[in-house]
């Protein structure tokens, strides 16, 4: 699903529901990694999302989408606290702000923020056997 469609879905959901503080509206895992403790240390990094896979600096493990009524700072402590346990569960060591936006339609305002969950890039192992599902 394209970033814009993901963000539009979250903005619509936040404009229709009132809640206190940011809520996780979706978690999308892109790559499997071992989970880390829920209070793990994370770096906030800036990456070019269009070049992420080409630069091979980070593996993209997935995304965490937060939504909230009103307009808020996506890098606030409150947002970091909401993202941290999900990012750590995915095995992330770094978080990047992938997209943030707001909706002011339908007589209410909502914010949607998409965080990319990352870890340092590792070469795929050609010797790794397939895993049974």
Secondary structure, 3 states (H helix, E strand, C coil): CCHHHHHHHHHHHHHHCCCCCCEEEEEEECCCCCCCCCCCCCEEECCCHHHHHHHCCEEEEEEEEEEEECCCCCCCHHHHHHHHHHHHHCCCCEEEEEEEEEECCCCCCEEEEEEEEEEECCCCCCCCCCCCC
